[in-house]
């Protein structure tokens, strides 16, 4: 626990998330980053379906660090419209080569998609989400 703030997920595993209806129950989908986690998100059908369902329902999505790659992977399958985004620099070229508008800003908000360069840089994202 950092600074006495505890974040507890509503679902402990991806398998327990109701992908078809989560966008009806929740206001925002937040995906953290980290290279291995982002790769898992980007290749997991449940996550891609969650992202697409939240976007189609015009709900908020927040992606942190390399988590932005999951948004890119979801869009490849469903063409929900590319947004201006940011991410950890290590995945910037992957995002740019997929045709997304890339920014090196710490936090980018485009419509209802919020992206951040990383946890350390995401204080502004926390403020925006609140």
Backbone bond lengths (Angstrom), bond angles and torsions (degrees), N, CA, C in turn:
res aa  C-N    CA-C-N  psi(-1)  N-CA   C-N-CA  omega(-1)  CA-C   N-CA-C  phi
1 X - - - 1.442 - - 1.524 107.22 -
2 X 1.323 115.15 134.74 1.451 120.94 -177.65 1.519 109.09 -115.46
3 X 1.290 117.08 127.36 1.462 123.34 178.10 1.522 112.62 54.03
4 X 1.305 115.81 35.43 1.462 122.33 178.22 1.525 113.91 59.78
5 X 1.332 116.79 27.91 1.464 121.43 176.63 1.526 107.06 -113.76
6 X 1.302 116.24 123.43 1.452 121.03 178.89 1.522 108.81 -115.55
7 X 1.312 115.82 126.54 1.459 121.15 176.92 1.526 106.49 -106.22
8 X 1.305 115.70 120.96 1.460 121.34 -178.56 1.525 107.85 -117.47
9 X 1.327 117.20 121.80 1.470 118.68 179.49 1.516 112.02 -69.36
10 X 1.307 115.61 150.10 1.464 120.53 175.91 1.523 111.22 -70.81
11 X 1.333 116.63 -26.58 1.460 122.04 179.57 1.522 107.80 -130.88
12 X 1.321 117.95 127.57 1.463 120.86 -175.34 1.532 114.67 -73.95
13 X 1.326 117.85 -20.81 1.458 120.91 179.44 1.525 109.74 -139.09
14 X 1.318 115.98 158.80 1.464 120.28 177.47 1.517 112.03 -62.19
15 X 1.310 116.51 -34.18 1.462 120.74 -177.79 1.528 110.86 -63.26
16 X 1.325 116.82 -28.36 1.469 119.68 -176.90 1.529 113.21 -85.87
17 X 1.324 117.82 -3.18 1.462 121.20 -179.55 1.530 109.52 -83.59
18 X 1.323 117.51 126.64 1.469 120.05 178.13 1.537 109.89 -77.84
19 X 1.314 116.95 88.43 1.468 121.65 -172.12 1.529 113.14 -57.73
20 X 1.327 117.37 -36.52 1.459 119.42 -177.09 1.518 113.59 -72.77
21 X 1.345 117.70 -23.40 1.465 118.98 -174.66 1.529 114.87 -125.57
22 X 1.307 118.58 0.01 1.470 120.50 -177.00 1.525 111.86 -57.99
23 X 1.329 116.93 -36.57 1.465 120.54 -179.47 1.533 112.19 -66.01
24 X 1.313 117.10 -18.73 1.473 120.51 177.22 1.531 111.18 -82.87
25 X 1.324 116.55 -26.03 1.457 121.31 -175.84 1.530 113.29 -96.44
26 X 1.331 117.76 -31.11 1.465 121.87 -173.35 1.526 111.46 -114.58
27 X 1.336 115.19 151.77 1.457 121.43 -178.83 1.518 113.53 -87.65
28 X 1.338 116.69 -24.35 1.457 120.16 -175.33 1.530 109.92 -148.72
29 X 1.320 115.54 146.39 1.458 122.99 173.25 1.522 106.20 -111.38
30 X 1.325 117.61 123.25 1.461 121.96 -179.19 1.516 108.55 -119.12
31 X 1.334 116.00 122.75 1.464 121.12 177.79 1.522 109.32 -115.50
32 X 1.332 117.40 123.90 1.454 120.69 176.78 1.526 109.74 -75.82
33 X 1.291 115.64 175.15 1.455 119.84 -178.75 1.519 112.17 -106.34
34 X 1.317 113.39 -140.21 1.454 120.58 -172.84 1.515 107.57 92.75
35 X 1.311 116.55 131.69 1.460 120.83 -175.07 1.515 115.18 -53.04
36 X 1.341 118.74 -56.68 1.469 119.03 -178.31 1.533 112.85 -63.54
37 X 1.316 117.06 -40.47 1.467 120.14 179.09 1.515 111.66 -64.22
38 X 1.327 116.32 -42.16 1.468 120.43 179.74 1.528 111.01 -64.10
39 X 1.324 117.19 -37.60 1.471 120.05 176.93 1.533 110.21 -63.87
40 X 1.319 116.04 -41.37 1.462 119.96 178.00 1.521 110.64 -63.01
41 X 1.341 116.83 -46.95 1.461 120.35 177.90 1.522 110.90 -57.56
42 X 1.328 116.43 -43.14 1.468 121.92 -174.74 1.519 113.60 -69.16
43 X 1.323 116.79 -16.30 1.466 120.12 -177.77 1.529 112.82 -118.30
44 X 1.322 116.67 9.74 1.458 120.85 -179.00 1.524 109.84 -105.33
45 X 1.309 116.19 116.36 1.464 121.07 -176.22 1.525 112.85 -55.29
46 X 1.334 117.64 -38.02 1.460 120.64 -179.68 1.535 110.97 -60.38
47 X 1.320 116.28 -43.36 1.467 120.34 -179.93 1.526 110.59 -67.33
48 X 1.312 116.96 -44.16 1.465 120.62 179.96 1.528 110.13 -62.17
49 X 1.322 116.60 -38.97 1.459 120.77 177.61 1.532 110.82 -66.72
50 X 1.337 116.86 -41.67 1.468 120.27 176.33 1.522 111.05 -57.65
51 X 1.322 116.05 -48.91 1.467 120.77 -179.28 1.528 110.07 -58.74
52 X 1.308 116.44 -49.30 1.470 119.99 -178.28 1.526 112.18 -64.07
53 X 1.321 117.60 -40.13 1.461 120.11 179.14 1.525 111.84 -66.67
54 X 1.330 117.51 -40.25 1.465 120.22 176.93 1.525 110.61 -64.55
55 X 1.322 117.38 -41.30 1.467 119.87 -180.00 1.524 111.42 -67.74
56 X 1.321 117.37 -43.03 1.471 120.56 179.53 1.526 111.45 -63.96
57 X 1.338 116.80 -31.71 1.466 121.41 179.17 1.533 111.69 -85.44
58 X 1.326 117.16 3.80 1.469 123.23 -179.32 1.529 111.39 58.13
59 X 1.337 115.26 43.55 1.464 122.15 176.39 1.521 109.60 -101.81
60 X 1.318 115.52 161.40 1.462 121.75 -179.89 1.527 111.54 -71.44
61 X 1.345 115.26 143.64 1.459 122.78 173.26 1.529 106.49 -134.35
62 X 1.324 116.66 133.56 1.461 121.65 176.32 1.520 108.23 -123.98
63 X 1.327 115.51 131.14 1.460 120.92 -178.63 1.527 108.26 -128.26
64 X 1.309 115.54 132.14 1.458 121.19 -174.11 1.521 109.43 -114.47
65 X 1.329 115.48 137.56 1.457 122.41 172.50 1.542 110.18 61.40
66 X 1.314 117.51 -127.79 1.467 121.33 179.75 1.517 112.54 -76.12
67 X 1.322 117.89 -4.84 1.459 121.66 177.46 1.514 113.23 -58.05
68 X 1.333 116.56 -22.74 1.464 121.25 178.12 1.529 111.26 -58.23
69 X 1.330 117.61 -26.88 1.467 120.16 179.65 1.527 111.84 -64.01
70 X 1.322 117.77 -26.58 1.472 120.30 176.91 1.523 110.34 -67.97
71 X 1.331 116.63 -37.51 1.472 120.60 175.83 1.520 110.08 -62.26
72 X 1.320 116.38 -43.09 1.465 121.62 178.71 1.527 110.27 -62.68
73 X 1.329 116.61 -44.11 1.472 120.56 179.62 1.523 111.34 -64.76
74 X 1.322 117.52 -39.40 1.470 120.80 179.51 1.519 110.70 -65.69
75 X 1.313 116.70 -38.68 1.458 120.11 -178.46 1.522 111.98 -68.84
76 X 1.320 118.26 -31.09 1.471 121.30 178.82 1.528 110.36 -57.33
77 X 1.314 115.53 -34.56 1.457 119.59 -177.31 1.527 113.64 -85.71
78 X 1.326 118.07 -26.93 1.459 119.13 -171.16 1.524 116.32 -128.77
79 X 1.300 118.81 -4.67 1.470 121.66 177.40 1.526 113.29 47.57
80 X 1.325 116.18 62.09 1.459 121.46 178.14 1.523 112.89 -84.14
81 X 1.293 117.14 -3.44 1.455 120.58 -178.92 1.514 111.02 104.63
82 X 1.308 115.09 124.10 1.450 120.36 -179.37 1.519 109.99 -75.81
83 X 1.309 116.09 147.20 1.453 123.40 -179.01 1.519 109.65 -120.60
84 X 1.323 115.40 167.90 1.461 120.97 169.99 1.520 106.08 -79.73
85 X 1.327 117.45 127.41 1.457 121.74 -174.70 1.525 111.33 -138.43
86 X 1.323 114.70 169.59 1.459 122.41 169.45 1.520 107.49 -134.98
87 X 1.325 116.52 173.37 1.467 120.94 -178.08 1.521 108.04 -168.46
88 X 1.311 114.79 -178.05 1.459 119.29 170.05 1.531 106.92 -64.03
89 X 1.324 117.80 140.23 1.471 120.05 -177.92 1.528 114.50 -55.95
90 X 1.325 117.98 -25.81 1.468 120.54 -177.26 1.526 113.77 -65.45
91 X 1.332 117.75 -19.68 1.471 120.65 -179.77 1.529 112.26 -114.84
92 X 1.323 117.04 9.19 1.467 121.35 -177.28 1.521 112.24 -58.65
93 X 1.314 117.73 -45.64 1.470 120.38 -177.52 1.524 111.82 -64.56
94 X 1.318 116.85 -37.65 1.471 121.02 177.64 1.527 110.34 -60.14
95 X 1.320 116.52 -41.64 1.460 122.29 -178.96 1.527 110.74 -70.57
96 X 1.326 116.31 -44.93 1.471 120.70 179.25 1.526 111.06 -63.18
97 X 1.334 116.52 -41.71 1.470 119.57 -177.36 1.523 111.76 -68.77
98 X 1.329 116.86 -18.71 1.469 120.56 175.91 1.530 111.06 -85.22
99 X 1.339 116.91 0.39 1.456 120.67 174.41 1.519 115.85 93.16
100 X 1.308 117.77 11.89 1.464 121.28 179.30 1.518 110.24 -84.65
101 X 1.329 116.32 147.50 1.460 120.75 174.91 1.523 106.91 -76.67
102 X 1.331 116.76 122.23 1.462 121.07 -173.35 1.518 110.83 -109.72
103 X 1.326 115.03 139.74 1.458 121.54 177.78 1.529 108.75 -126.38
104 X 1.303 116.39 148.20 1.459 120.56 175.12 1.526 111.40 -96.73
105 X 1.324 116.96 12.37 1.462 120.59 175.23 1.527 109.00 -64.20
106 X 1.336 116.83 155.12 1.464 121.03 179.81 1.517 111.92 -63.75
107 X 1.313 116.29 -40.76 1.468 122.42 179.46 1.522 108.01 -137.70
108 X 1.321 117.05 137.49 1.462 122.10 177.85 1.527 108.13 -126.40
109 X 1.326 115.56 132.52 1.459 121.57 174.68 1.522 106.75 -118.45
110 X 1.321 117.54 120.06 1.456 122.63 177.21 1.526 106.78 -132.25
111 X 1.305 115.15 107.52 1.462 119.20 -173.77 1.513 108.79 64.14
112 X 1.320 116.13 -125.56 1.463 120.15 179.57 1.526 111.93 -106.78
113 X 1.334 115.50 26.89 1.456 121.20 175.49 1.528 108.41 -114.06
114 X 1.335 115.31 122.31 1.461 121.92 179.29 1.526 107.47 -115.05
115 X 1.328 117.10 128.41 1.458 120.53 176.99 1.521 109.45 -128.61
116 X 1.333 115.16 150.95 1.454 121.78 -177.84 1.521 109.39 -134.96
117 X 1.320 116.31 150.51 1.467 120.42 -179.91 1.518 112.60 -71.19
118 X 1.309 119.18 -24.84 1.465 120.92 179.64 1.509 111.46 174.79
119 X 1.337 115.88 172.63 1.467 120.91 -178.97 1.511 111.65 -58.05
120 X 1.315 116.77 -44.83 1.461 120.31 -177.96 1.523 110.14 -62.60
121 X 1.308 116.80 -34.14 1.458 122.23 -177.65 1.524 112.62 -89.74
122 X 1.324 117.62 1.37 1.456 119.04 -170.22 1.532 114.86 -93.90
123 X 1.324 117.96 10.80 1.467 120.15 177.44 1.521 110.19 -58.27
124 X 1.317 116.71 -41.73 1.456 119.97 177.47 1.524 110.64 -63.05
125 X 1.334 116.46 -37.33 1.471 119.97 177.77 1.523 109.91 -62.31
126 X 1.327 116.76 -41.91 1.463 120.09 179.21 1.526 110.55 -58.68
127 X 1.310 116.12 -41.88 1.461 120.88 178.98 1.523 110.30 -64.63
128 X 1.320 117.11 -43.39 1.462 121.04 -179.60 1.514 111.77 -64.14
129 X 1.324 117.63 -38.99 1.458 121.75 -178.47 1.531 109.96 -68.21
130 X 1.326 116.88 -38.92 1.473 120.20 -179.65 1.499 109.44 -68.25
